[in-house]
Amino acid sequence: ALIWRHSVVAFGIAQIGLAEIDDRRLRMIVGMVTIAGSVSKDWRLCSAAEADLVVINPDHHEAKVALNNRAAFPQAIFAALMSAAEQAPEDCLKLSWPIRTEGVIEMLKRVEAKPKAAVPATTLAVQGDMLRLASILRTIGHERDADLVWRIKGAPDKTLYIAPAARKFFYEPALARLRTMRLDAELTFETVMKESIPEGLSPRPLVGLQWVAGDMIGSLRLLPWLKPDMSLRLKSWPNFPVLHHDARHRRIAALLARKVNGLAELTQLARTDAATVRGFVNACNLCGYLSPQAAPAPAKKAVGARQPSSPSLFKRLRSALGIVEH
């Protein structure tokens, strides 16, 4: 394990969406150059929300969500890991792949050269509209009116339609397009008749939309009806073949085959970032895969109660020999 130098003021680095081998190599190089003094500041690993530098895989869905919610990372500079021939997204540094020591040093020095931004007292929160969408998706299974359809405007490119009783949704672009929607997006909700769904739109399984919405919100928070200290366990295995997921989600699912006592314990066992775990828990809750339970109250010790004493050895011997007291 690397032992990094400690200083009162350190710079933080995080990653979103990198392959495990790239994440490991980035951590190793940053630790080595910090220890060697190749950069002027001390660098530490931290969460993306408090990082000075966030290295992303620009093709990963979580990175796309983060790029569209930059206010959630108030002091971070973003750097995209990509091939030399590719162009970095707007307002992103570029780290060429494969990761090399000299490229990392140059990137860290560029971040160090920029003054640290003051962290505002409040950062971006999930807007009520996005939480309302999550609430609709949570309770949608109780709707029995086959003609009722939710029409939701404000999603990227096209209007979104949800048919609760059929457990289907209708959306022209690829589902991944929804991941580019800002979490503070303004949405409008109205109920219409199913005849309002434009002709030519194909129905899709609602579970795909439920999963994406929960996972997106997890980048910033847990759904409000879930609690960090609740006990967690899967009641059914997620239908991964039809869900937009990554390998970490399968690892978290395997852990939840047995009960886990709270979000912090699950994050520690999964050995991944808290946002990914929150997204998985949110998504499973909306899809109905999760069986959350309130944290058990601490057991109270009985006061003044005395346990009956066991018979003495002498009395037990007399009983075994058939000697009965009169």
TORSEZA-424719 format. One record per residue (C-alpha): x, y, z; residue in three letters; residue number from 1. Coordinates in Angstrom, 3 decimals. Each point is the difference from the previous one (the first is absolute). Layout:
BEGIN
{xx = X&yy = Y&zz = Z&rest = ALA&nr = NUM}
...
***
This chain:
BEGIN
{xx = 0.000&yy = 0.000&zz = 0.000&rest = ALA&nr = 1}
{xx = 1.182&yy = 3.484&zz = -0.781&rest = LEU&nr = 2}
{xx = 0.540&yy = 2.403&zz = 2.871&rest = ILE&nr = 3}
{xx = -0.646&yy = 3.499&zz = -1.215&rest = TRP&nr = 4}
{xx = 1.519&yy = 3.097&zz = 1.557&rest = ARG&nr = 5}
{xx = -2.325&yy = 1.886&zz = 2.280&rest = HIS&nr = 6}
{xx = -0.476&yy = 3.728&zz = 0.000&rest = SER&nr = 7}
{xx = -2.564&yy = 2.351&zz = 1.453&rest = VAL&nr = 8}
{xx = -1.052&yy = 1.150&zz = -3.499&rest = VAL&nr = 9}
{xx = -0.223&yy = -2.844&zz = -2.499&rest = ALA&nr = 10}
{xx = -1.510&yy = -0.253&zz = -3.439&rest = PHE&nr = 11}
{xx = -2.620&yy = -2.688&zz = -0.613&rest = GLY&nr = 12}
{xx = -0.354&yy = -2.284&zz = -3.013&rest = ILE&nr = 13}
{xx = -2.886&yy = -2.306&zz = -0.959&rest = ALA&nr = 14}
{xx = -1.135&yy = -1.946&zz = -3.045&rest = GLN&nr = 15}
{xx = -3.325&yy = -0.791&zz = -1.632&rest = ILE&nr = 16}
{xx = -0.501&yy = -2.892&zz = -2.371&rest = GLY&nr = 17}
{xx = 3.595&yy = -1.122&zz = -0.483&rest = LEU&nr = 18}
{xx = 0.757&yy = -3.648&zz = -0.615&rest = ALA&nr = 19}
{xx = 1.409&yy = -1.741&zz = 3.062&rest = GLU&nr = 20}
{xx = 3.470&yy = -0.335&zz = -1.563&rest = ILE&nr = 21}
{xx = 0.094&yy = 3.728&zz = -0.866&rest = ASP&nr = 22}
{xx = -1.240&yy = 0.973&zz = 3.467&rest = ASP&nr = 23}
{xx = 2.706&yy = -2.111&zz = 1.619&rest = ARG&nr = 24}
{xx = 2.731&yy = 1.432&zz = -2.235&rest = ARG&nr = 25}
{xx = -1.147&yy = 3.585&zz = 0.601&rest = LEU&nr = 26}
{xx = 0.039&yy = -0.509&zz = 3.784&rest = ARG&nr = 27}
{xx = 3.462&yy = -1.545&zz = -0.143&rest = MET&nr = 28}
{xx = 1.489&yy = 2.810&zz = -2.096&rest = ILE&nr = 29}
{xx = -1.580&yy = 2.802&zz = 2.049&rest = VAL&nr = 30}
{xx = 1.310&yy = -1.606&zz = 3.191&rest = GLY&nr = 31}
{xx = 3.486&yy = -0.424&zz = -1.432&rest = MET&nr = 32}
{xx = 0.342&yy = 3.562&zz = -1.312&rest = VAL&nr = 33}
{xx = -1.328&yy = 1.388&zz = 3.291&rest = THR&nr = 34}
{xx = 2.521&yy = -1.999&zz = 2.038&rest = ILE&nr = 35}
{xx = 2.822&yy = 0.876&zz = -2.392&rest = ALA&nr = 36}
{xx = -0.815&yy = 3.711&zz = 0.092&rest = GLY&nr = 37}
{xx = -0.451&yy = 0.180&zz = -3.791&rest = SER&nr = 38}
{xx = -2.942&yy = 2.347&zz = 0.596&rest = VAL&nr = 39}
{xx = -0.101&yy = 2.971&zz = 2.352&rest = SER&nr = 40}
{xx = -3.129&yy = -0.999&zz = 1.936&rest = LYS&nr = 41}
{xx = -1.009&yy = -3.064&zz = 1.974&rest = ASP&nr = 42}
{xx = -2.753&yy = -2.034&zz = -1.657&rest = TRP&nr = 43}
{xx = -2.522&yy = -2.275&zz = 1.695&rest = ARG&nr = 44}
{xx = -2.794&yy = -2.278&zz = -1.157&rest = LEU&nr = 45}
{xx = -3.491&yy = 1.311&zz = 0.776&rest = CYS&nr = 46}
{xx = -3.586&yy = 0.021&zz = -1.218&rest = SER&nr = 47}
{xx = -0.876&yy = 1.796&zz = -3.225&rest = ALA&nr = 48}
{xx = -2.124&yy = 2.562&zz = 1.885&rest = ALA&nr = 49}
{xx = 3.042&yy = 1.313&zz = 1.902&rest = GLU&nr = 50}
{xx = 2.655&yy = -0.548&zz = -2.671&rest = ALA&nr = 51}
{xx = 2.210&yy = 2.624&zz = -1.635&rest = ASP&nr = 52}
{xx = 0.465&yy = -2.325&zz = -2.981&rest = LEU&nr = 53}
{xx = -2.485&yy = -2.564&zz = -1.348&rest = VAL&nr = 54}
{xx = 1.293&yy = -2.357&zz = -2.691&rest = VAL&nr = 55}
{xx = -2.831&yy = -1.419&zz = -2.099&rest = ILE&nr = 56}
{xx = -0.687&yy = -2.495&zz = -2.721&rest = ASN&nr = 57}
{xx = -2.107&yy = 2.296&zz = -2.239&rest = PRO&nr = 58}
{xx = -1.897&yy = -2.972&zz = -1.465&rest = ASP&nr = 59}
{xx = -1.185&yy = -1.262&zz = 3.402&rest = HIS&nr = 60}
{xx = -3.584&yy = 0.872&zz = 0.938&rest = HIS&nr = 61}
{xx = 0.923&yy = 1.221&zz = 3.505&rest = GLU&nr = 62}
{xx = 2.642&yy = 2.311&zz = -1.475&rest = ALA&nr = 63}
{xx = -2.580&yy = 1.446&zz = -2.397&rest = LYS&nr = 64}
{xx = -2.342&yy = 0.675&zz = 2.911&rest = VAL&nr = 65}
{xx = 2.843&yy = 1.682&zz = 1.911&rest = ALA&nr = 66}
{xx = 0.911&yy = 2.191&zz = -2.990&rest = LEU&nr = 67}
{xx = -3.593&yy = 1.201&zz = -0.145&rest = ASN&nr = 68}
{xx = -0.046&yy = 0.707&zz = 3.737&rest = ASN&nr = 69}
{xx = 3.247&yy = 1.893&zz = 0.460&rest = ARG&nr = 70}
{xx = -1.456&yy = 2.043&zz = 2.861&rest = ALA&nr = 71}
{xx = 0.089&yy = -3.190&zz = 2.083&rest = ALA&nr = 72}
{xx = 3.813&yy = 0.109&zz = -0.196&rest = PHE&nr = 73}
{xx = 0.622&yy = 3.594&zz = 1.080&rest = PRO&nr = 74}
{xx = 3.798&yy = 0.093&zz = -0.043&rest = GLN&nr = 75}
{xx = 0.801&yy = -2.758&zz = -2.467&rest = ALA&nr = 76}
{xx = 1.824&yy = 0.191&zz = -3.297&rest = ILE&nr = 77}
{xx = -0.983&yy = -2.881&zz = -2.288&rest = PHE&nr = 78}
{xx = 2.458&yy = -1.983&zz = -2.094&rest = ALA&nr = 79}
{xx = -1.076&yy = -2.528&zz = -2.641&rest = ALA&nr = 80}
{xx = 1.981&yy = -3.201&zz = -0.502&rest = LEU&nr = 81}
{xx = 0.034&yy = -0.661&zz = -3.737&rest = MET&nr = 82}
{xx = 2.226&yy = -0.872&zz = -2.931&rest = SER&nr = 83}
{xx = 2.348&yy = 2.613&zz = -1.436&rest = ALA&nr = 84}
{xx = -2.128&yy = 0.352&zz = -3.139&rest = ALA&nr = 85}
{xx = -3.241&yy = 0.772&zz = 1.880&rest = GLU&nr = 86}
{xx = -1.201&yy = 3.438&zz = 1.060&rest = GLN&nr = 87}
{xx = -0.816&yy = 0.640&zz = 3.648&rest = ALA&nr = 88}
{xx = -3.490&yy = 1.247&zz = 0.960&rest = PRO&nr = 89}
{xx = -0.462&yy = 3.708&zz = 0.536&rest = GLU&nr = 90}
{xx = 1.680&yy = 1.406&zz = 3.145&rest = ASP&nr = 91}
{xx = 1.956&yy = -3.232&zz = 0.546&rest = CYS&nr = 92}
{xx = 3.710&yy = -0.611&zz = 0.139&rest = LEU&nr = 93}
{xx = 1.231&yy = -2.984&zz = -1.968&rest = LYS&nr = 94}
{xx = 1.982&yy = -2.939&zz = 1.389&rest = LEU&nr = 95}
{xx = 1.264&yy = -2.214&zz = -2.795&rest = SER&nr = 96}
{xx = -0.570&yy = -3.738&zz = 0.165&rest = TRP&nr = 97}
{xx = 1.870&yy = -2.166&zz = 0.898&rest = PRO&nr = 98}
{xx = 0.767&yy = 1.870&zz = 3.215&rest = ILE&nr = 99}
{xx = 3.652&yy = 1.008&zz = 0.263&rest = ARG&nr = 100}
{xx = 1.872&yy = 1.620&zz = 2.871&rest = THR&nr = 101}
{xx = 1.000&yy = 3.102&zz = -1.949&rest = GLU&nr = 102}
{xx = -3.608&yy = 0.586&zz = -1.079&rest = GLY&nr = 103}
{xx = -1.242&yy = -0.241&zz = 3.576&rest = VAL&nr = 104}
{xx = 2.696&yy = 2.395&zz = 1.256&rest = ILE&nr = 105}
{xx = -0.879&yy = 2.562&zz = -2.669&rest = GLU&nr = 106}
{xx = -3.713&yy = -0.271&zz = 0.866&rest = MET&nr = 107}
{xx = 0.579&yy = 0.369&zz = 3.760&rest = LEU&nr = 108}
{xx = 2.214&yy = 3.031&zz = -0.523&rest = LYS&nr = 109}
{xx = -2.645&yy = 1.699&zz = -2.129&rest = ARG&nr = 110}
{xx = -2.557&yy = -0.510&zz = 2.757&rest = VAL&nr = 111}
{xx = 2.439&yy = 1.241&zz = 2.655&rest = GLU&nr = 112}
{xx = 0.614&yy = 3.173&zz = -2.026&rest = ALA&nr = 113}
{xx = -3.647&yy = 1.005&zz = 0.198&rest = LYS&nr = 114}
{xx = -1.200&yy = 1.678&zz = 3.208&rest = PRO&nr = 115}
{xx = -2.215&yy = -2.157&zz = 2.178&rest = LYS&nr = 116}
{xx = -3.632&yy = 0.997&zz = -0.322&rest = ALA&nr = 117}
{xx = -1.912&yy = 0.797&zz = 3.158&rest = ALA&nr = 118}
{xx = -2.553&yy = -2.697&zz = 0.681&rest = VAL&nr = 119}
{xx = -3.478&yy = 1.563&zz = 0.157&rest = PRO&nr = 120}
{xx = -2.150&yy = -0.633&zz = 3.034&rest = ALA&nr = 121}
{xx = -2.560&yy = -1.839&zz = -2.127&rest = THR&nr = 122}
{xx = 0.542&yy = -2.145&zz = -3.041&rest = THR&nr = 123}
{xx = -2.387&yy = -1.384&zz = -2.568&rest = LEU&nr = 124}
{xx = -2.840&yy = -2.032&zz = 1.454&rest = ALA&nr = 125}
{xx = -2.329&yy = -2.348&zz = -1.783&rest = VAL&nr = 126}
{xx = -2.957&yy = 2.093&zz = -1.050&rest = GLN&nr = 127}
{xx = -3.519&yy = -0.857&zz = 1.082&rest = GLY&nr = 128}
{xx = -0.919&yy = -0.839&zz = -3.598&rest = ASP&nr = 129}
{xx = 2.521&yy = -2.842&zz = -0.169&rest = MET&nr = 130}
{xx = -1.129&yy = -1.296&zz = 3.384&rest = LEU&nr = 131}
{xx = -3.608&yy = 0.179&zz = -1.163&rest = ARG&nr = 132}
{xx = 0.927&yy = -2.167&zz = -2.984&rest = LEU&nr = 133}
{xx = 1.636&yy = -2.471&zz = 2.406&rest = ALA&nr = 134}
{xx = -3.110&yy = 0.024&zz = 2.205&rest = SER&nr = 135}
{xx = -2.221&yy = -0.759&zz = -3.007&rest = ILE&nr = 136}
{xx = 2.298&yy = -2.827&zz = -1.047&rest = LEU&nr = 137}
{xx = -0.045&yy = -1.355&zz = 3.563&rest = ARG&nr = 138}
{xx = -3.792&yy = -0.269&zz = 0.321&rest = THR&nr = 139}
{xx = -0.830&yy = -0.711&zz = -3.628&rest = ILE&nr = 140}
{xx = -0.730&yy = -3.689&zz = 0.567&rest = GLY&nr = 141}
{xx = -3.206&yy = 0.869&zz = 1.907&rest = HIS&nr = 142}
{xx = -1.660&yy = 1.662&zz = -3.009&rest = GLU&nr = 143}
{xx = -2.691&yy = -2.130&zz = -1.661&rest = ARG&nr = 144}
{xx = -1.514&yy = 2.476&zz = -2.495&rest = ASP&nr = 145}
{xx = 1.136&yy = -1.286&zz = -3.408&rest = ALA&nr = 146}
{xx = -0.827&yy = 3.320&zz = -1.689&rest = ASP&nr = 147}
{xx = 2.054&yy = 2.197&zz = 2.352&rest = LEU&nr = 148}
{xx = 3.337&yy = 1.284&zz = -1.325&rest = VAL&nr = 149}
{xx = 2.474&yy = 2.443&zz = 1.523&rest = TRP&nr = 150}
{xx = 1.373&yy = 2.514&zz = -2.498&rest = ARG&nr = 151}
{xx = 3.253&yy = 1.537&zz = 1.232&rest = ILE&nr = 152}
{xx = 1.552&yy = 2.926&zz = -1.825&rest = LYS&nr = 153}
{xx = 3.520&yy = 1.292&zz = 0.596&rest = GLY&nr = 154}
{xx = 1.968&yy = -3.193&zz = -0.706&rest = ALA&nr = 155}
{xx = 2.803&yy = 0.329&zz = -2.585&rest = PRO&nr = 156}
{xx = -1.187&yy = 0.240&zz = -3.637&rest = ASP&nr = 157}
{xx = -3.445&yy = -1.555&zz = 0.322&rest = LYS&nr = 158}
{xx = -3.006&yy = -0.358&zz = 2.284&rest = THR&nr = 159}
{xx = -0.114&yy = -3.008&zz = 2.315&rest = LEU&nr = 160}
{xx = -3.165&yy = -2.071&zz = 0.388&rest = TYR&nr = 161}
{xx = -0.674&yy = -2.518&zz = 2.789&rest = ILE&nr = 162}
{xx = -2.839&yy = -2.542&zz = -0.096&rest = ALA&nr = 163}
{xx = -0.216&yy = -1.219&zz = 3.636&rest = PRO&nr = 164}
{xx = -2.498&yy = -2.836&zz = -0.360&rest = ALA&nr = 165}
{xx = 1.929&yy = -1.495&zz = -2.924&rest = ALA&nr = 166}
{xx = 3.323&yy = 0.599&zz = 1.795&rest = ARG&nr = 167}
{xx = 1.401&yy = 1.540&zz = -3.188&rest = LYS&nr = 168}
{xx = 1.558&yy = 3.312&zz = -0.998&rest = PHE&nr = 169}
{xx = 0.341&yy = 1.717&zz = -3.373&rest = PHE&nr = 170}
{xx = 2.981&yy = 2.162&zz = -0.965&rest = TYR&nr = 171}
{xx = 1.393&yy = 0.425&zz = -3.513&rest = GLU&nr = 172}
{xx = 3.757&yy = 0.439&zz = 0.720&rest = PRO&nr = 173}
{xx = 2.211&yy = -2.684&zz = 1.504&rest = ALA&nr = 174}
{xx = -0.508&yy = -0.380&zz = 3.751&rest = LEU&nr = 175}
{xx = 3.609&yy = 1.067&zz = 0.568&rest = ALA&nr = 176}
{xx = -1.036&yy = 3.479&zz = -1.215&rest = ARG&nr = 177}
{xx = -1.940&yy = 0.490&zz = 3.225&rest = LEU&nr = 178}
{xx = 3.263&yy = -0.230&zz = 1.932&rest = ARG&nr = 179}
{xx = 1.053&yy = 3.346&zz = -1.453&rest = THR&nr = 180}
{xx = -2.951&yy = 1.705&zz = 1.704&rest = MET&nr = 181}
{xx = 0.912&yy = 2.354&zz = 2.801&rest = ARG&nr = 182}
{xx = -1.206&yy = -1.048&zz = 3.433&rest = LEU&nr = 183}
{xx = -1.402&yy = 3.493&zz = 0.510&rest = ASP&nr = 184}
{xx = -1.882&yy = -0.125&zz = -3.301&rest = ALA&nr = 185}
{xx = -3.469&yy = 1.547&zz = -0.064&rest = GLU&nr = 186}
{xx = -2.559&yy = -2.645&zz = -0.903&rest = LEU&nr = 187}
{xx = -3.743&yy = 0.323&zz = -0.532&rest = THR&nr = 188}
{xx = -2.376&yy = -2.821&zz = 0.832&rest = PHE&nr = 189}
{xx = -3.513&yy = -0.597&zz = -1.297&rest = GLU&nr = 190}
{xx = -2.295&yy = -2.975&zz = -0.338&rest = THR&nr = 191}
{xx = -1.452&yy = -0.673&zz = -3.446&rest = VAL&nr = 192}
{xx = -1.775&yy = -2.833&zz = -1.771&rest = MET&nr = 193}
{xx = 2.063&yy = -2.723&zz = -1.656&rest = LYS&nr = 194}
{xx = -1.155&yy = 1.260&zz = -3.414&rest = GLU&nr = 195}
{xx = 2.296&yy = 3.003&zz = 0.585&rest = SER&nr = 196}
{xx = 3.105&yy = -2.172&zz = -0.466&rest = ILE&nr = 197}
{xx = 1.342&yy = 0.806&zz = -3.486&rest = PRO&nr = 198}
{xx = -0.317&yy = -2.761&zz = -2.549&rest = GLU&nr = 199}
{xx = 3.187&yy = -1.878&zz = -0.776&rest = GLY&nr = 200}
{xx = 1.424&yy = 0.121&zz = 3.542&rest = LEU&nr = 201}
{xx = 0.846&yy = -3.490&zz = 1.185&rest = SER&nr = 202}
{xx = -0.715&yy = -0.978&zz = 3.632&rest = PRO&nr = 203}
{xx = 2.965&yy = -0.876&zz = 2.204&rest = ARG&nr = 204}
{xx = 0.111&yy = -1.804&zz = 3.369&rest = PRO&nr = 205}
{xx = -0.539&yy = 2.529&zz = 2.778&rest = LEU&nr = 206}
{xx = 2.753&yy = -1.589&zz = 2.108&rest = VAL&nr = 207}
{xx = 2.606&yy = 1.565&zz = -2.306&rest = GLY&nr = 208}
{xx = -1.253&yy = 3.530&zz = 0.760&rest = LEU&nr = 209}
{xx = -0.323&yy = -0.733&zz = 3.719&rest = GLN&nr = 210}
{xx = 3.586&yy = -1.214&zz = 0.110&rest = TRP&nr = 211}
{xx = 1.430&yy = 3.003&zz = -1.864&rest = VAL&nr = 212}
{xx = -1.896&yy = 2.559&zz = 2.121&rest = ALA&nr = 213}
{xx = 1.073&yy = -1.546&zz = 3.308&rest = GLY&nr = 214}
{xx = 3.600&yy = -0.399&zz = -1.106&rest = ASP&nr = 215}
{xx = 0.198&yy = 3.623&zz = -1.216&rest = MET&nr = 216}
{xx = -1.344&yy = 1.417&zz = 3.279&rest = ILE&nr = 217}
{xx = 2.523&yy = -2.148&zz = 1.889&rest = GLY&nr = 218}
{xx = 2.837&yy = 2.189&zz = -1.306&rest = SER&nr = 219}
{xx = -1.152&yy = 2.612&zz = 2.527&rest = LEU&nr = 220}
{xx = -2.252&yy = -1.569&zz = 2.610&rest = ARG&nr = 221}
{xx = -2.019&yy = -2.909&zz = 1.302&rest = LEU&nr = 222}
{xx = -3.708&yy = 0.054&zz = -0.794&rest = LEU&nr = 223}
{xx = -1.783&yy = 1.866&zz = 2.834&rest = PRO&nr = 224}
{xx = -2.061&yy = -2.996&zz = 1.144&rest = TRP&nr = 225}
{xx = 3.149&yy = -2.100&zz = 0.492&rest = LEU&nr = 226}
{xx = 2.261&yy = 0.367&zz = 3.045&rest = LYS&nr = 227}
{xx = 3.800&yy = -0.468&zz = 0.140&rest = PRO&nr = 228}
{xx = -0.192&yy = -2.295&zz = 3.046&rest = ASP&nr = 229}
{xx = -2.725&yy = -2.326&zz = -1.301&rest = MET&nr = 230}
{xx = 0.712&yy = -3.690&zz = -0.439&rest = SER&nr = 231}
{xx = 0.277&yy = -1.007&zz = -3.657&rest = LEU&nr = 232}
{xx = -0.607&yy = -3.240&zz = -1.834&rest = ARG&nr = 233}
{xx = -1.096&yy = -0.918&zz = -3.527&rest = LEU&nr = 234}
{xx = -3.354&yy = -1.746&zz = -0.233&rest = LYS&nr = 235}
{xx = 0.549&yy = -0.780&zz = -3.695&rest = SER&nr = 236}
{xx = 3.025&yy = 0.094&zz = -2.306&rest = TRP&nr = 237}
{xx = 0.104&yy = 3.040&zz = -2.349&rest = PRO&nr = 238}
{xx = -0.766&yy = -0.735&zz = -3.648&rest = ASN&nr = 239}
{xx = 3.473&yy = 1.127&zz = -1.069&rest = PHE&nr = 240}
{xx = -0.332&yy = -1.003&zz = -3.699&rest = PRO&nr = 241}
{xx = -2.546&yy = 2.813&zz = -0.539&rest = VAL&nr = 242}
{xx = 1.521&yy = 2.573&zz = 2.393&rest = LEU&nr = 243}
{xx = 2.650&yy = 2.659&zz = -0.600&rest = HIS&nr = 244}
{xx = 2.477&yy = -1.217&zz = 2.605&rest = HIS&nr = 245}
{xx = 3.700&yy = -0.662&zz = 0.490&rest = ASP&nr = 246}
{xx = 2.076&yy = -2.727&zz = 1.645&rest = ALA&nr = 247}
{xx = -0.094&yy = 1.743&zz = 3.381&rest = ARG&nr = 248}
{xx = -3.783&yy = -0.361&zz = 0.128&rest = HIS&nr = 249}
{xx = 0.301&yy = -3.777&zz = -0.278&rest = ARG&nr = 250}
{xx = 2.559&yy = -0.026&zz = 2.819&rest = ARG&nr = 251}
{xx = -2.293&yy = 2.056&zz = 2.238&rest = ILE&nr = 252}
{xx = -2.925&yy = -2.298&zz = -0.834&rest = ALA&nr = 253}
{xx = 2.037&yy = -3.035&zz = 1.070&rest = ALA&nr = 254}
{xx = 0.668&yy = 1.651&zz = 3.372&rest = LEU&nr = 255}
{xx = -3.711&yy = 0.652&zz = 0.487&rest = LEU&nr = 256}
{xx = -0.879&yy = -3.671&zz = -0.362&rest = ALA&nr = 257}
{xx = 0.394&yy = 0.167&zz = 3.785&rest = ARG&nr = 258}
{xx = -1.084&yy = 2.803&zz = 2.299&rest = LYS&nr = 259}
{xx = 2.348&yy = 2.977&zz = 0.294&rest = VAL&nr = 260}
{xx = -0.361&yy = 2.428&zz = 2.885&rest = ASN&nr = 261}
{xx = -0.107&yy = 3.403&zz = -1.619&rest = GLY&nr = 262}
{xx = 1.388&yy = 1.971&zz = -2.915&rest = LEU&nr = 263}
{xx = 3.406&yy = 0.622&zz = 1.578&rest = ALA&nr = 264}
{xx = 0.610&yy = -3.729&zz = 0.529&rest = GLU&nr = 265}
{xx = -1.111&yy = -0.778&zz = -3.563&rest = LEU&nr = 266}
{xx = 2.359&yy = 2.664&zz = -1.416&rest = THR&nr = 267}
{xx = 2.895&yy = -1.420&zz = 1.995&rest = GLN&nr = 268}
{xx = -0.702&yy = -3.578&zz = -1.105&rest = LEU&nr = 269}
{xx = -0.451&yy = 1.006&zz = -3.648&rest = ALA&nr = 270}
{xx = 3.295&yy = 1.922&zz = -0.007&rest = ARG&nr = 271}
{xx = -1.400&yy = 2.644&zz = -2.295&rest = THR&nr = 272}
{xx = -1.184&yy = 3.599&zz = 0.273&rest = ASP&nr = 273}
{xx = -3.084&yy = 0.994&zz = 1.964&rest = ALA&nr = 274}
{xx = -1.759&yy = 1.492&zz = -3.053&rest = ALA&nr = 275}
{xx = 0.063&yy = -3.349&zz = -1.822&rest = THR&nr = 276}
{xx = -1.425&yy = -1.792&zz = 3.053&rest = VAL&nr = 277}
{xx = -2.707&yy = 2.646&zz = 0.477&rest = ARG&nr = 278}
{xx = -0.920&yy = -0.267&zz = -3.675&rest = GLY&nr = 279}
{xx = -0.298&yy = -3.777&zz = 0.214&rest = PHE&nr = 280}
{xx = -2.137&yy = 0.146&zz = 3.164&rest = VAL&nr = 281}
{xx = -2.243&yy = 2.726&zz = -1.496&rest = ASN&nr = 282}
{xx = -0.423&yy = -1.914&zz = -3.253&rest = ALA&nr = 283}
{xx = -0.797&yy = -3.291&zz = 1.742&rest = CYS&nr = 284}
{xx = -2.546&yy = 1.749&zz = 2.194&rest = ASN&nr = 285}
{xx = -1.867&yy = 1.520&zz = -2.963&rest = LEU&nr = 286}
{xx = 0.097&yy = -3.321&zz = -1.876&rest = CYS&nr = 287}
{xx = -1.299&yy = -1.951&zz = 2.989&rest = GLY&nr = 288}
{xx = 3.134&yy = -2.130&zz = 0.360&rest = TYR&nr = 289}
{xx = 0.899&yy = 1.249&zz = 3.468&rest = LEU&nr = 290}
{xx = -1.324&yy = -0.931&zz = 3.410&rest = SER&nr = 291}
{xx = 1.058&yy = 2.898&zz = 2.286&rest = PRO&nr = 292}
{xx = -0.788&yy = -0.219&zz = 3.703&rest = GLN&nr = 293}
{xx = 0.276&yy = 2.549&zz = 2.768&rest = ALA&nr = 294}
{xx = 3.085&yy = -0.286&zz = 2.147&rest = ALA&nr = 295}
{xx = -0.766&yy = -2.180&zz = 3.027&rest = PRO&nr = 296}
{xx = -0.371&yy = 1.857&zz = 3.265&rest = ALA&nr = 297}
{xx = 2.737&yy = -0.761&zz = 2.521&rest = PRO&nr = 298}
{xx = -1.050&yy = -2.740&zz = 2.393&rest = ALA&nr = 299}
{xx = -0.886&yy = 1.165&zz = 3.496&rest = LYS&nr = 300}
{xx = 1.373&yy = -1.905&zz = 2.930&rest = LYS&nr = 301}
{xx = -2.587&yy = -1.135&zz = 2.512&rest = ALA&nr = 302}
{xx = 0.461&yy = 1.683&zz = 3.340&rest = VAL&nr = 303}
{xx = -0.342&yy = -2.021&zz = 3.182&rest = GLY&nr = 304}
{xx = -0.856&yy = -3.279&zz = -1.729&rest = ALA&nr = 305}
{xx = 1.804&yy = -3.031&zz = 1.375&rest = ARG&nr = 306}
{xx = 0.518&yy = -3.219&zz = -1.859&rest = GLN&nr = 307}
{xx = -0.986&yy = -3.150&zz = 1.921&rest = PRO&nr = 308}
{xx = 3.077&yy = -1.612&zz = 1.384&rest = SER&nr = 309}
{xx = 0.926&yy = -3.424&zz = -1.359&rest = SER&nr = 310}
{xx = -0.137&yy = -2.969&zz = 2.441&rest = PRO&nr = 311}
{xx = 3.165&yy = -0.633&zz = 1.958&rest = SER&nr = 312}
{xx = 2.278&yy = -2.863&zz = -1.052&rest = LEU&nr = 313}
{xx = -0.961&yy = -1.913&zz = 3.200&rest = PHE&nr = 314}
{xx = -3.727&yy = 0.217&zz = -0.799&rest = LYS&nr = 315}
{xx = 0.533&yy = -1.073&zz = -3.634&rest = ARG&nr = 316}
{xx = 1.986&yy = -3.076&zz = 1.164&rest = LEU&nr = 317}
{xx = -2.736&yy = -0.965&zz = 2.482&rest = ARG&nr = 318}
{xx = -2.616&yy = 0.320&zz = -2.776&rest = SER&nr = 319}
{xx = 2.049&yy = -2.117&zz = -2.424&rest = ALA&nr = 320}
{xx = 0.335&yy = -2.741&zz = 2.671&rest = LEU&nr = 321}
{xx = -3.756&yy = 0.042&zz = 0.586&rest = GLY&nr = 322}
{xx = 0.279&yy = 1.392&zz = 3.524&rest = ILE&nr = 323}
{xx = -3.100&yy = 2.064&zz = 0.546&rest = VAL&nr = 324}
{xx = -0.260&yy = 2.505&zz = 2.804&rest = GLU&nr = 325}
{xx = -3.069&yy = -0.218&zz = 2.212&rest = HIS&nr = 326}
***
